[in-house]
Amino acid sequence: EETYADVAPVRYDDNGVSAYVSVMRGCDNMCAFCVVPFTRGRERSRPVTTIISECARLVEEGYREVTVLGQNVNSYRYTDGGRTVDFAELLYRISQVSPELRIRYSTSHPKDCSEDLLHVHAERPNVCNYIHLPVQHGNTEILDKMRRTYSREKYLRLIERAREIVPDVALSTDIMAGFCGETEAQHRDTLSLMRKVRYDHAYMFAYSERPDTYAARKYDDDVPEETKKRRLSEIIDLQRGINKEKNEAEVGRTVTTLVEGPSKKSDAQLAGRADNNKMVVFDREDYERGDYVRVRVTDCTSATLLGEPLEKVAGSQVAG
């Protein structure tokens, strides 16, 4: 079984700006399609003090962003001396390490997205205004078969509450096409949920059976491959259109961007991510990797915001 005694819990991005800190491993959810409980085991959370120390060290080394990782990160729970720290409190304490350290996390489960966690997003300026909430499907019957523990209606209530507590929150998700027994009507429920939520980003894929999972043992993988491909294509096309519309709505706004390095297309331009995880590209001028830059958005594609740099900012101004 994996432990943290012999595993380095910090991973670094090649850009020298972002780092990834694992805070827990494993998953207790046993979703029908997923192999993680078999490959990673049951959930184990790391001590709070070691996580905070690592984040402080990363700030000293010049890192400007940390992504807190776990297979089901928002189920983090560590008990020491009779007191339990949950993920909302852990995130709050990481946000106190430095006002210039921007914080993200992945990946989460809707059932563990508490109101306390949403309030941390709302109250702490360096906790990114971005939440990944994998829905997997838009039909309650399929969600039950997937063993996801929530209905379509319950998930939509969570989305509504997130937007009440965290205005302008950016939302991303995972969506699966062609799960066992999926009908055309159930597929259309996924499309309708996507239109209702209007995600800022989605990871979309067709169901592929994994050995030893509940689905492999209990269900027939009976949706034809061509049908899976066609339904996935419809999901991707819909999301691409939503992405473009949402990015067009950003034109005219000013966003704070953490510079990650040169643009892929030109060394004369820099690229980075805004608080809402959207990629932003702008002219290099005198800015450098690791700077927080206020950028006025002037144009966009379905994947990228294009803008004009205004000024470098620091500290409590990292949000926005």
N, C-alpha and C positions, 0 to 999 in steps of 0.2 A: 504493500500500500504506500502511496506517495505521502511523504511528510514534508515539513518545511526545514527539517534539520540539515538536509543535504541538497536542497534545491534553491538556486539563486532566485529570489522573488522579484527582482527588478530586471526589466528588459528595456533597451534603449532604441529609439528610432534613429535612422541614419542621418536625419536632419540636425541632430544635436540640440534640438529644441524640446522635443517631446519624449517622455519616458512612460513606461507601463509598470504598475505596481500590482502584483497579485495579492489579494487579501483573503481569498478563500478558494477552495477547490472542491470539486465533486458536485453532485446534485441529487436531491431526494425526491424529485418530482415524478420520475418514471413516465414521462410522456411516451405514447405508444410508438412513435417513430424514431426515438432518440437512443443513441448508444452511450451517451455520456455517463449515465450511472454505472454502466458495465466497465467502461474504460477508466473513469476517474474516481469511482467509488462514491461513498456517502459524503455529505458536506462536512468540511472542516474549515474553521475560521482561524486566522492568525491573531496573535495578541495585538491589541491596539497600540501599545507603546512602540513595538518594532515598526509598525506601519508609519506612525507619525515621525519616528526617527529617520526612516528612509526618505520620506517626503522632504524633511528639513535638509537632509544631505543633498538631495537632488537640487534644491534651490541654491545651496552653497556652490554646487558644481555648475550653475548657470542654466539649468533647465527651467522652462517657463510654463510647461504644461504637463500634467500627469493624468493618465487614464487609469482608473482603478478597475481591476479585472477580477472576474470570477465567472464560473460557468452559470451561476445564478446569483450574481453579486449582491442584489438587494435582499437576499435572505441571510446576509452576513449577521452573525450573532456570536459574541464572545463574552464569556462569563469569567470574572476574576474576583475573588474575595467576596462572592455572593452578589456582585453587581453585574448586570448584563448590559453590554453596549450593542445596540442594533445598527443597521446600516445608516439610518438617518443621522444618528449621533456621530458615527464614524466620519461621515462625509462632512458634517459641520466642523468637527475637530481638524480634519485635513485642511479645510478652508481657512482655518486660523493660522496655519503655518506661515503663510506669506500672502499679502494682498496681490502680489504679482504672479502667483502660481495659479494658473487656470486649471479647472478640474472637470474631467469627464468620467464616465463609468460605462462599463459594458461587461456582460450582457445581463439583462434583467428579465424578470417574470412579472406579468401584470398582477398576479395575486399578492406579490410582495411590495407593490408600489403604494406605500402608506401615505396618509395625509401629512404626517410628520416629514416624510421625505420631500413631498411637494413643497412644503413650507421652507425647507432648507434651500431649494431652488429659488424660491421667491425672495428670501431674506439675505442670502449670501451672494454678493456681486461677482465673486470669482468662481462660483459653481455655474457651469454653462447652462444656458437656457435651451437645453436639448435633452430629450429623453427617448431612449429606445425601448419601445413596448411591443414585443413580438406578438402579433395576433394569430398568425398561422393560417386562419381561415375565417370566413364571415358567416358560417352557418353553424348554429348551435348543435345540431345533431352530429356534424363532423367534428366539432370541438369536443363533444363528449367522447366520440370514438378515439380521438387523439389523446384523451385524458388530460385536457388542459385546465380543468377545474373552474372554468368560468364560461358563461354563456355570451352570445353576441350582445345581448342587452346589458349585461354586467360590464363587459368591456367598454361599451359605448358610454356608460355612466362614468367610468374611470376617466375616459378621454375628456368628457365634459367637465369633470371636477378638476382635472389637471389644467385645463384652460381657464377655469375660474380662478384658481390659486396662482398660476404662473402665466400672466398675460403674454401673448405672442410666443408661447413655448413652441419650439420646433419638435416635431414628432417623427420618428422613423419606426420601421417594423420589419418583420419577416413574414412572407406570404408563400404558402405552398399550394401548388396546383396538382390536381389528380390524385389526392389521397384515396385510399381504399374505399370503393363504393360510391365515390363522389358522382352525383348526378349533374346534369346540365343546370337544373334549377339551383342546386347548392353552389355550383360555380358562380352563378349570377349573384348569389348572396355575397360572395367575396367581392365582386366588382362593385356592388351597391355599397358595401361597407367602405371600400376605398374612396368612393365618391363622397361619402358622408364625412369621413375623417379628413381626407385630403392630406396625406402624409407628405412631409418634406423629402423623405427618402425611403426606399424600400429595398430589401434584399429578397429577390424573387427566384423561385426555383420549383422544379417539378419533383414530385415525390419519387424517391428511390428507396426500395426496401433495404434495410440493414439487418444482417443476421442477428438472431437472438433477441431482437426487440419484441415488445408485446405485439406490435402490428404484424411482424413476420410470423409469429406463432399463432395469432388468432384471426387474422384477416387475409383475404385474397387480394393480391395486388392486381385488381381486375380492370383498371382503367387503361385502355389501349395507349401505347406510347404516342401515337399520332394525336390522339385526343389530348393527352397531357401537354404535348408541344403546342397545340393550338390554343388551349386554355392559358398556358403560360404566356404565350405571345400576346393574348388579349390583355392579360394582367400587366405585362411590361409596357404595351402601347398606352394603356390608360395612365399608368404611373408617369410615363415620360411626358404626357400632356399636362398632368398635374404639376410636375416639376417645373415645366416651362412657365405655366401660369403663375406659380408661386414665386419664381425667380423674377418674373416681370413685375410683380408687386413690390419687389425690393428696390426697383429703379427709383432714384430720387432720395432714398434713405442713406444715412451714414452709419457704417458698421465698423466696429473695432476688430481689426484683423491681426492675428499673430503670424508674423512672417516665418515661413518654414524654409524658404530658399528660392532659387530662380524658378521662373515659370518653365514648364516642359517645352514650350514653343520658342522662348526667346530669353537669352540672358539679360536683355535690356528690361525685362519685367520680373517682378517678384510675385510669388504666390503664397497664400496662407489661408487660414480658416477663420471665419467669423465665429462669434459666440454660438450661433445656431448651427454650426458645423458646415456651413456652405463654403465652398472654395471661392476665393476672391483673388483676382489677378489685376495688377496695377503697375505703372511705370516705376522702375527701380529708384530713381533720384538718389538721395543720400541715405536711404533706409537700409537696414541690415537684418540678417537672419536673427530671430529672437526679439525683434522690436514689436511693440504693439502700435499699430498705425490706424488712425481714423481714416476711412476711405468712403468717399461719396460714390454710390453705385450709379453708373451712367448707362449700362447696357448689360445684357445677359445672354447666355445660352441655356439649354435645359439642364446643364451640369455646372455652370460656372457663372459667377458674378464678375463683371468688368467694371473698374472704377478709377477714380482720380484720388490720389493720396492727398490728405489735408495736413496731418500733423502726427507726430509721435506722442503717445501718451503712456502713462505708467500708473502703478499702484491701483487705487480703488477705481480707476477709470477703465479697467480691463473689460468690464461688462459692456454690452451694447452691440 
